[in-house]
Amino acid sequence: MDRVSAEQDYISDKNFLDHTTTPITDFDAAYNNTGSVANSDSLIASWPEKAAIFRDSWTGAEYDLGYAGKERNRYDMFVPEGTPKGTVVFIHGGYWRRFDKSCFSHLAAGALGQGWRVAIPSYSLAPSVRVGEIIAEMRQAVNHICTPLDGPVILAGHSAGGHLVSRLACSDNGLSADINARLVHILSLSGVHDLRPLLRLAINSDIQLDMQEAEMHSPALHQPLEGIKLSCIVGADELPEFIRQTGILPGVWSGFGIDAGNWQVKGRHHFDIIDDLQKSDSPLTLHMLGVKSLL
């Protein structure tokens, strides 16, 4: 059973006074989320089943809609009862190498319960494409999905998806002027905001980052879109490097005068940090939608 989080479980980084870190000696271990969570395989295996159950239960949806020309350039759209309040686009993680939209349908439940439509796109995976190409696909997806729709736009993503939504919050994001004007919140859950350390990982043989691309596509090295709101949230039980990665982006972007916050969630790790998106009344869902702030 998914754990229910209370507001007091979300602790602002402002309350953490000890930021002491130790030098990384094993970069692969520092970024190995599956190795750091004992039951990670079973948790990951449960996602497609939960997603399928949710799809069977929700009648207001359209599946496998195209946003561009490649095989994986598809998205699912979930629509609430009544007139939608706006659009949430959720972008999945997997180190840019794994998963697709069909594993995460259940994460639409919370926003739908609050009256928002939710789009979940897939994207081409490394090593067949590089990270810059995935960012371009997500730019196409958001432009395609949101242009004909009214109302505010929220981008949420987990892990590599947290990186992707943060990159789309940069001032050079390539989104249309209309969508940028309606883009009200970026939610990065356990996101990677500085890609340069990943050059040292064995999996970079798939991701194929070089220093030029890592610098070009690290949100922490860019300016944010003016007026954007950014929330970066990580499990308190996650690897220290993911806690650091979560903190650096609000730390940098708050210097540009935007509303940027950073929270750790007690008792959560990399694979259950997303669970509360299933609940319409969870602190995470309410914060994402601007109903009730975690501050």
N, C-alpha and C positions, 0 to 999 in steps of 0.2 A: 504494500500500500504506500502511495506517495505521501511523504511527510508534509504537513501543513505548517507554513512559516508564519510567525507573528511579526508585527512591526519591530518589536524589540530585538529580533534576530538580525536586523539590518543595522550594522554599525558603521557610521560614517568614518571615513579615513581620518577626518579631523580629530577623532577621539583616540587615534593610535599615535602615541608619542615615541615609541621605540621602533625605528625603521632600520635597525642594525641588520646588515646582510653579510654573508660570507662569500668569498670568491667562488665562482663556478669552476669545478674541476672536471665534471663530466656533463657536457652539454646535452648529450642524448638523454641521460637520466633526468636532467633538469626540465626537459620538455616532454617526457614520456608519461602522459596522463593515464593510459591504460595500465601501465606498470605500477602506478601509484595508488590505484583503487582496486582493492582485492576482488570485488565482484564485477569489474567493469565489463567483462565479456557478456555476462547475463543481463546487465543493465542495457547494454547496446542492443542485444538480441531482442529485448522486449519492445524496443521502439517501433519496429514495423507492425507488430501485433496490435499495440495500442493505437497506432495510426489507422490501421485497417478497421478496427472496431469503431473508432470515431467516424470514419467515412461512412460506414454502414448506418450510423445513427443520425447523420446530418443530411437532410434532404436538400438544403439550399446550397448547392455547390456545383461547380463546373470543373472538369478535370482535363489535363493534358492540353491546355491552351498554349498556342505558340506565341513567343515574343520575338524570336529571331529564327535564323535558318538552320542552325545546327541541331543534331539529333536530340541533345539534352536541353535545348532551349525551350523548355515547357514549364508551365506553372499551373497550380490548382488555385481556384478562387472560391472561398467560403463566404457566404453572404448571410447576415443576420435577418431576423424578422423585422419588418418595418424599414424605414429609410435609414441607411447606414450613416453613422456620425462621421466617418472618415475611413481611411485605409491604412492598415498595418501590413507591411511587407516583412516577412520573416525569412532570413537567409541562414541556412544550415551550415554547420561546421564539418570537420573531418580532415583537417590539415590540407584542404584544397584537393584531397585525393580520394575521398570516400563519400558514400551516402547519396541520397537524392531526396526530392520532396516527399516521396511516399513514406518516408520514415518519421515524418514530423507533423502529420496532419492534426494530431491530437493537441498540439500546442496552440492551435487556433481557438480552442474552446473558450479560454478566458476572455479574450477580446470580443469574440462573438457574443458572449453573454452580456457584455457591456454595450452592444449595439454597433460594433465596428466590423467592417468587412476585413478579411485576412487573405492575402495572397502569399503562396509559398512556392518559389521558383527552384528549379534545378539549374545546374550549370555544368559545363564541360569540366572534366577533372584532369589534374596532372597525373602522369607525365605527358598526356596528349596535348595539353596546353600549358602555358606559363601563367603565373599569377596575374600579370598585367592583362592577359586576355580574359581571365575570369572576371576581373574588375570591369572590363569593357562589356562583358555579357550582362553583368548585374546592372550596369548603367542602362543598357538597352532594355532590360527587364523592367526597371523602375519607370523609365520613360514610357514604355509601352503600356504598362499596367495602369499607371496613375494619370496619364494625360487626359483620357476621356472621362475620368471620375471627378466628382466634386468633393470638396472638403479637405481637411488637413491630412497630412501624410506622416506616418511614423515608420522608421526603419529599425528593425530589431534583428540581432544576429548572435549566434553562439560560437565561440572559439574562432575558427577561421571565418565564420560568418560575422563575428564581432569585428574582425579586421575589415571585412568587406563593407559593412555598413558604416564604419568609421571613415574608411577611405571615401565613401560617397558623401560624407559630411564635410569634406575638405573644400576649400574655396574654388579649386579647379576640378570639381567633380564631373563636369560635363552633362549634368542634368539640365533640363529645360529651365528657363527663367521662371515659368509658372510653377513648376514643381518645387524649385528652390524656395519660392515665396510661401509655399504651403507646407514645407518640411519643418515640422515643429519639434521633433524629438528623435534622438538617436540613442538606442539602448544596446550597449555592447556587453554581453555576458561572457566572461572569461575570454575576452578578446586578446589577440596579439597585435600590439600597436607599434612595435618597432621590429621590423623583419630582420635586421642585421644579425642578431645572434643565431638565426636559423641557418646561416651559411655554414655553421659548424656541425650541423646535424647530419646523420647518415641518411635520413629521409630526403635531404636536399638533392640526392640523386634523382628523385622523382619531381620535387618541386622546382628544381633547376634555377634557383635564385642566384644571381650574381650581385656584387655590391651596388652596381648602378641601379639595378631593378629594385633591390631592397631599399635603397635610399629614396627612389622615386615613389614607392608605394607604401612607405611607412607613414601612417597618419600622424605620428608624433613628430615627424619632420616637416609637416605642412601646416598652413594656417587653416583654421576652421571657417566654414561658411558663416558669414556675419549673422548674428542673432540666433544661431542654432542652440538647442538645449542638448547636452550630452550627459548620459548616465552610464557609468562603468561599474559593473557589479561582478563579484567573484566569490566563490565559496571560501570560507575561512580555513577549510581543510584542504585546499588545493595546494599544488606545488608552489614553493616560494617564488619561482620565476613567473608564474601566472599572476600571483598577487602583485608582483612588481610591475608586470606588463599592464595590469589593470590600472595601477595608480599613475603611471607616467603620463597617460594622455590627458586626464583632467588637470594634472599638474602643469602641463605645458599649455593647454588650451585655455585654462582660466586666465592666463596672462594676456589673452586677446579680448578679454571682457565678455566672454560668453558664460552662460549658466552651465557649469560643469561640476559633476559630483561623482564621488567614488565610495562604494560600500562593500564591506565584507559581510557574508551571511553565515552566521553560526551553524556549525554542523553540516554544512554543504560542501560537496566536492565537485569535480569538473563535470560529472555525468548526471547529477541530480539538481544542479543549479537552475536548470530550465523547467523543472517540474511544475512550479507554481504558475507558469503561463497557461496551464490547463484550467485554472480556477478564476472565475470572474471576480471574486471578492478577495483575492490574495493581495498582499501589499505590493508584490511585484507587478501584477497586472494593473492595479489601480495607479501605481506610479508611472508605468509605461504610458498609460492613456491620459495622464494628467488629471486624474480624478482626485488623488490624494498623494501628496509628496512624502517621500521617506525622510525628508529633513525635519 
